[in-house]
């Protein structure tokens, strides 16, 4: 099965809860999974040869949470082209703000610009419609895990 690094950006803990559920689901599917609450560039570089699952919430202004912003900056400034990377993305946001899921969308745009391949569609979870994000994320993760080789 696949090796998956889960990289989390969280402010109030919802993204971490989603990530922990994802870790359990992927592990039960037989994947080797490691969760990074504050991922480093070194860890990211390892999973470039495997799979990365980015799960991030968005701050009120559409920015990345402090727990993942340094990783985003390092990937943007130091990594460059990474066509070997295969990734998934779950973005949490609140549609009452102008920049709904802005952090997840920014991460996705960066990885696409760098030539990475997204596996499946990006999942956007709206806190207004879904106060318990794992209700939406768990089925998505179950499907995403079946797409990994």
C-alpha positions in Angstrom: 0.0 0.0 0.0 0.9 3.7 -0.2 2.9 5.9 2.2 0.9 9.0 3.1 2.0 12.1 4.9 -0.8 14.2 6.3 0.1 17.9 6.7 -2.3 19.9 8.9 -3.0 23.6 9.2 -5.4 24.3 12.1 -6.4 27.1 14.3 -9.2 25.8 16.5 -8.6 22.1 16.0 -11.2 21.2 13.4 -8.6 20.5 10.7 -6.7 18.4 13.2 -9.8 16.4 14.0 -10.4 15.7 10.3 -6.7 14.7 9.9 -6.9 12.3 12.8 -10.0 10.7 11.3 -8.2 10.5 7.9 -5.2 8.9 9.6 -7.4 6.2 11.1 -9.3 5.5 7.8 -6.2 5.4 5.7 -4.4 3.1 8.2 -7.4 0.8 8.2 -7.1 0.6 4.4 -3.5 -0.6 4.9 -1.7 2.6 4.0 1.3 3.6 6.1 0.3 7.0 7.4 2.1 9.8 9.4 0.4 12.9 10.6 2.3 16.2 10.9 0.7 18.9 13.0 3.6 21.3 12.1 5.1 19.8 9.0 8.7 20.5 8.0 10.2 20.9 4.6 12.3 17.8 5.3 9.1 15.7 5.9 7.5 17.2 2.8 10.5 16.3 0.7 10.2 12.6 1.8 6.5 12.4 0.8 7.2 13.9 -2.6 8.0 10.4 -3.7 4.8 9.1 -2.1 1.5 10.9 -1.3 0.8 14.1 0.6 -2.7 14.9 2.1 -3.0 18.6 3.0 -5.8 19.4 5.4 -6.1 23.0 6.3 -8.5 25.5 7.8 -8.5 29.1 6.8 -8.1 32.2 9.0 -10.8 34.9 8.8 -8.9 36.8 6.1 -8.3 33.8 3.9 -4.8 33.2 5.2 -3.0 30.0 6.2 -3.0 29.0 9.9 0.3 29.6 11.7 0.9 25.8 12.0 1.2 25.3 8.2 2.2 28.8 6.9 6.0 28.1 7.3 5.7 24.9 5.3 3.7 26.7 2.6 6.4 29.4 2.3 9.2 26.8 2.2 7.5 24.8 -0.5 6.9 28.0 -2.5 10.4 29.5 -2.0 12.6 26.4 -1.9 11.0 23.4 -3.7 10.1 24.6 -7.1 8.9 22.1 -9.8 7.7 18.8 -8.2 5.9 16.8 -10.9 6.5 13.5 -9.0 4.2 14.7 -6.1 0.8 13.2 -5.8 -1.5 14.9 -3.3 -5.0 15.3 -1.9 -6.5 18.4 -0.3 -9.2 19.1 2.2 -10.0 22.8 2.9 -12.1 23.9 5.8 -13.6 27.4 5.7 -16.6 29.5 6.5 -18.6 30.9 3.6 -19.6 34.0 5.6 -16.1 35.3 4.9 -15.0 36.7 1.6 -12.0 34.3 1.2 -13.9 31.0 1.7 -11.3 28.2 1.9 -8.6 30.6 0.9 -5.8 28.7 2.5 -6.7 25.4 0.9 -7.2 27.1 -2.5 -3.8 28.8 -2.2 -2.1 25.5 -1.3 -3.8 23.8 -4.2 -2.9 26.6 -6.6 0.8 26.4 -5.5 1.0 22.7 -5.9 -0.6 22.8 -9.4 1.8 25.6 -10.4 4.7 23.4 -9.3 3.4 20.5 -11.6 2.1 18.2 -8.8 -0.8 15.9 -9.5 -3.9 16.1 -7.4 -5.6 12.8 -6.8 -9.3 13.3 -6.8 -11.1 16.6 -6.3 -10.3 19.1 -3.6 -12.9 18.8 -0.8 -14.1 22.1 0.6 -16.0 22.0 3.8 -18.2 25.0 4.9 -18.5 25.4 8.7 -21.9 27.1 8.2 -23.4 24.1 6.4 -21.4 21.4 8.2 -20.5 22.1 11.9 -19.0 18.6 12.1 -16.5 18.5 9.3 -15.6 14.8 9.7 -19.2 13.9 8.6 -18.2 15.1 5.1 -14.5 14.3 5.2 -14.6 10.7 6.2 -16.4 9.4 3.1 -14.1 11.6 0.9 -11.0 10.1 2.6 -12.4 6.6 2.3 -12.7 7.1 -1.5 -9.4 9.0 -1.8 -7.6 6.1 -0.1 -8.9 3.7 -2.8 -7.2 5.9 -5.5 -3.7 5.4 -4.1 -1.4 2.8 -5.6 
